[in-house]
Structure formats: structure tokens, C-alpha cells
């Protein structure tokens, strides 16, 4: 496989790992970007809205993760199809 394909695969892997951390390991990602921890909300308070950053991180994280997987996978499969 040519070097540029491996480079694109590594880039896709980095994006997938970054997206996974954004979506599913939010406490670690919040520390990395310098945002405060998620406030503790008691069940009796009735505040169901939650933190807007939580939803933004989930949405953006899943999108970045899927983009990384798709770009690496499609580039590799297309190269294997052409170079055969």
C-alpha cells in the first residue's frame, strides 16, 4: 500500500479516536479543553435540561468519529479496488 494511503488511514484513526473521546469520554475531554466538570444535579431539582455542552460534544463527537472511519475506509477500499 502506498504511503499516502497509510497517512490517510492514520488521520482517520486519529479522527475516530478524537470523536470517540468527545462523545463517550466527556469528563476527560472537558479536562483537555479546560471546561469545568459537569455540575451535579439532584433528582429532586427537576432540572431536566442538562448541560448544553454535553449534547454538543455528543453530536460533534459522533460526527467526527464516523467521518474518520468513513474517510479512512473509503480511501483504503478505493485504493485497493484501483490498485487491485
N, C-alpha and C positions, 0 to 999 in steps of 0.2 A: 504494500500500500504506500502511495506517495506521502511525503512528509506533510504536505498541506492538509491532507485528509486527517492525519493523526492530530494536527494542530486544531482543526475544526472540532474533532471529537473531544479533545481536552477542553476546549472552550465550552462545548455543550455540556460536558460533565461538570465544569465549574458553575455554569448557569443552573443546572439541575440541583446541585448541592446548595447553592445560594437560595434558590427558590424553596427548597425543602425546609431550610432553616427559617426562612421568612414565614412560611405558612404553619409549620408544625412545632418549631422550637422558638417560640416568640420571646421567651424570657431571655435566652442567650442573645437573640438578635437585637432585642431592645437595649441590652447592655452594650452591645457592639456599636450601636448608633448613638448611644448616650441618652436614650429616653428613659424616664423613670419606670419603675416596675408597675405592673397593673395594680390598681388600688383594690383592696379587699372590700367587697360589698356584702353586707349581711343579707341573708334571705328575707329578713323582716322589713328591709328598707323599701322593697317594691320597685327598685330601680332596675328595670329590665333592659334599658337602652345599652348599657355596656360602654366600653371604650371604643371610639371610632377608629383608633389606630389598630386595634385588634382586627377589625373587619378589613381594613385597608391592607394590612400585612397578609392576611389570609388570601385575599383576592389576588394581590400582586404576586405573592409567593407562588401560588399555584400556576399563574400565567407564566412566570419566569421559568419555573420548573418544567412545565410542558414544552415551552419554546426551546429550552436547552435539549431536551430529549428528542424532540422532533427535528431540530436543525441538524443535530449530530447523526441521528438515524437516517434521515432522508439523504444527507450528503454522502454518508458511507454507502448506503444501498445504491444510490445513483452511480457512484464511482465504481462499485463492484459490477453493476449492470453494464456500464460502458467499457470498463477495462477487462471484465469477464475472466 
